[in-house]
Amino acid sequence: MLRNRSSIAGPGHRAGLASIAYAEIRPQDLTDRLLTAKEVAAHVGVNVKRVYELGIPAVHISQRSLRWQRSDVLRWIEERRDHS
């Protein structure tokens, strides 16, 4: 559901960002949410520093910030699973 931020801005809210629309996030939409290095490390079972060295496809949020899609992490794990 899209809403206009101005419809939820309270009294005294500054107008600058009030016209920006945003998507309301529902729990069912979070199945492929972006993960932090710490979350990926916990999921894969390595330390945070190692996550950056593994070559798991990442999303560049900014020049100094990476995130990983949950589906990409799971696919990366599956590709390395020993099927013998």
Backbone bond lengths (Angstrom), bond angles and torsions (degrees), N, CA, C in turn:
res aa  C-N    CA-C-N  psi(-1)  N-CA   C-N-CA  omega(-1)  CA-C   N-CA-C  phi
1 M - - - 1.437 - - 1.519 108.45 -
2 L 1.310 117.33 126.42 1.449 121.27 178.10 1.517 109.54 -95.77
3 R 1.304 114.52 136.84 1.454 120.51 176.35 1.512 108.13 -129.49
4 N 1.283 115.25 159.99 1.441 120.24 172.98 1.513 106.92 -96.19
5 R 1.334 116.45 130.58 1.466 120.43 -177.33 1.515 111.71 -56.45
6 S 1.323 118.76 -28.98 1.455 120.53 -178.27 1.515 111.27 -64.75
7 S 1.341 117.07 -23.63 1.458 119.34 179.62 1.517 112.48 -75.18
8 I 1.346 117.35 -15.28 1.451 119.32 179.57 1.531 112.25 -114.93
9 A 1.330 115.95 0.26 1.458 119.25 -179.65 1.522 109.45 -72.93
10 G 1.277 115.25 134.83 1.458 120.52 179.85 1.511 111.34 -84.94
11 P 1.339 115.77 179.60 1.467 120.30 178.81 1.528 110.08 -60.23
12 G 1.292 116.84 140.37 1.452 121.41 178.23 1.515 114.24 80.04
13 H 1.330 117.90 2.81 1.466 121.58 178.66 1.512 109.05 -69.01
14 R 1.326 117.30 133.64 1.455 120.79 178.79 1.520 109.77 -71.50
15 A 1.293 116.93 142.33 1.460 122.72 -172.12 1.523 114.69 -75.91
16 G 1.314 121.10 -21.28 1.450 123.86 -172.21 1.512 115.14 -43.28
17 L 1.317 120.04 -55.82 1.454 122.78 -177.82 1.526 112.71 -97.27
18 A 1.304 117.10 2.43 1.458 120.66 -174.03 1.523 113.30 -62.25
19 S 1.323 117.95 -25.65 1.460 119.01 -176.62 1.523 112.99 -90.60
20 I 1.332 118.39 -2.22 1.463 121.02 -179.93 1.524 109.76 -76.54
21 A 1.326 116.57 127.05 1.464 121.08 177.47 1.523 108.75 -82.64
22 Y 1.321 117.06 149.69 1.456 120.95 176.68 1.516 108.99 -138.34
23 A 1.312 115.60 157.96 1.458 121.18 179.22 1.520 108.27 -95.38
24 E 1.289 116.43 130.09 1.463 120.99 176.14 1.529 107.92 -74.38
25 I 1.318 116.96 125.82 1.459 121.23 -176.26 1.516 109.87 -90.74
26 R 1.308 115.49 128.81 1.455 121.79 178.27 1.524 108.92 -109.58
27 P 1.333 119.24 152.23 1.467 121.67 -178.36 1.525 113.96 -52.88
28 Q 1.312 118.53 -37.64 1.460 120.50 -178.46 1.531 111.91 -68.72
29 D 1.335 118.11 -16.87 1.460 121.53 178.38 1.525 112.22 -83.23
30 L 1.313 118.40 -8.80 1.455 121.96 -173.73 1.523 113.35 -90.56
31 T 1.310 118.47 8.31 1.459 120.14 -178.31 1.520 111.88 -65.33
32 D 1.310 118.66 -26.96 1.458 121.80 178.35 1.528 109.99 -121.41
33 R 1.302 115.80 39.48 1.463 119.74 -178.96 1.520 111.07 -69.56
34 L 1.298 116.48 164.72 1.455 121.57 179.05 1.522 109.99 -81.36
35 L 1.326 115.68 136.02 1.458 122.25 -177.41 1.520 110.54 -106.48
36 T 1.323 116.45 148.33 1.457 122.00 173.72 1.519 109.09 -81.38
37 A 1.329 116.40 166.91 1.469 120.98 177.32 1.526 110.22 -59.64
38 K 1.315 116.86 -37.28 1.462 121.13 179.88 1.536 110.78 -64.26
39 E 1.332 117.07 -41.36 1.465 120.84 178.68 1.532 111.30 -68.06
40 V 1.335 116.84 -40.87 1.460 120.60 177.93 1.528 109.65 -63.68
41 A 1.333 116.54 -44.24 1.465 120.98 179.35 1.521 111.20 -57.84
42 A 1.310 117.26 -43.14 1.468 121.03 179.22 1.526 110.53 -65.28
43 H 1.317 116.91 -38.95 1.463 121.77 -178.02 1.533 111.61 -69.99
44 V 1.347 116.36 -40.25 1.462 121.70 -176.68 1.528 111.31 -85.35
45 G 1.319 116.27 -27.37 1.453 120.30 179.39 1.521 113.71 90.20
46 V 1.330 116.09 34.64 1.462 121.74 177.80 1.524 108.36 -129.00
47 N 1.349 116.83 172.45 1.458 117.73 176.29 1.522 110.10 -80.44
48 V 1.315 116.17 162.64 1.464 122.22 -173.85 1.527 111.57 -58.33
49 K 1.311 117.89 -42.49 1.470 121.34 -179.09 1.528 111.06 -58.70
50 R 1.317 117.47 -38.12 1.472 122.88 -178.22 1.528 112.13 -66.25
51 V 1.324 117.86 -29.65 1.472 121.79 -179.63 1.528 110.10 -55.17
52 Y 1.322 116.85 -41.09 1.462 121.38 -178.24 1.529 112.35 -69.51
53 E 1.304 117.88 -19.03 1.465 122.56 -177.36 1.528 113.44 -95.45
54 L 1.317 118.07 -12.62 1.459 121.53 -172.39 1.527 114.61 -78.22
55 G 1.302 118.31 -19.93 1.461 120.70 -179.87 1.520 114.14 81.16
56 I 1.315 117.21 21.26 1.468 120.29 175.18 1.529 106.74 -70.48
57 P 1.347 118.10 130.43 1.471 120.08 -179.68 1.526 110.67 -53.97
58 A 1.329 115.36 131.76 1.461 121.06 -176.62 1.527 111.10 -125.18
59 V 1.310 115.06 161.62 1.461 123.27 176.62 1.526 106.69 -107.10
60 H 1.315 117.05 125.28 1.461 121.14 177.79 1.527 108.53 -83.73
61 I 1.321 115.61 108.14 1.463 121.27 179.70 1.527 109.42 -77.97
62 S 1.304 116.38 -40.09 1.460 122.97 175.80 1.525 107.18 -149.91
63 Q 1.313 116.18 -174.46 1.463 120.33 -178.27 1.530 111.58 -61.05
64 R 1.337 117.52 -29.24 1.463 121.09 -176.32 1.523 113.67 -120.26
65 S 1.321 117.69 15.14 1.455 119.69 -175.55 1.529 111.86 -133.17
66 L 1.319 115.95 125.98 1.464 122.13 177.38 1.523 109.35 -116.69
67 R 1.327 115.45 150.43 1.464 122.52 171.19 1.520 106.57 -138.66
68 W 1.325 115.67 159.01 1.458 121.89 -178.25 1.506 109.31 -123.15
69 Q 1.352 116.35 133.96 1.457 120.00 174.91 1.525 107.92 -74.27
70 R 1.315 115.53 136.10 1.462 121.37 -179.19 1.521 110.73 -54.56
71 S 1.327 117.30 -42.30 1.468 120.94 -178.68 1.532 111.23 -63.81
72 D 1.339 117.89 -36.63 1.467 120.69 177.83 1.519 111.35 -66.87
73 V 1.331 116.80 -39.19 1.467 120.97 178.73 1.523 109.86 -64.72
74 L 1.330 116.87 -45.72 1.471 120.56 179.71 1.522 111.43 -64.04
75 R 1.337 117.70 -39.27 1.471 122.02 177.80 1.527 109.84 -65.18
76 W 1.331 117.22 -42.14 1.457 121.92 179.04 1.530 110.59 -60.71
77 I 1.321 116.48 -42.65 1.470 121.01 177.74 1.527 110.17 -63.78
78 E 1.320 117.15 -45.83 1.463 121.77 -178.34 1.532 111.17 -61.76
79 E 1.326 117.81 -39.30 1.462 121.49 179.27 1.523 112.02 -63.29
80 R 1.317 117.42 -24.05 1.445 121.77 -178.66 1.514 114.15 -100.54
81 R 1.317 116.10 -0.39 1.457 120.55 -179.73 1.523 110.04 -68.74
82 D 1.313 115.95 137.69 1.464 122.39 178.50 1.528 108.13 -79.64
83 H 1.323 117.13 110.96 1.467 121.69 -176.98 1.526 112.85 -96.36
84 S 1.313 117.79 20.64 1.483 119.52 -178.17 1.515 112.24 -83.70
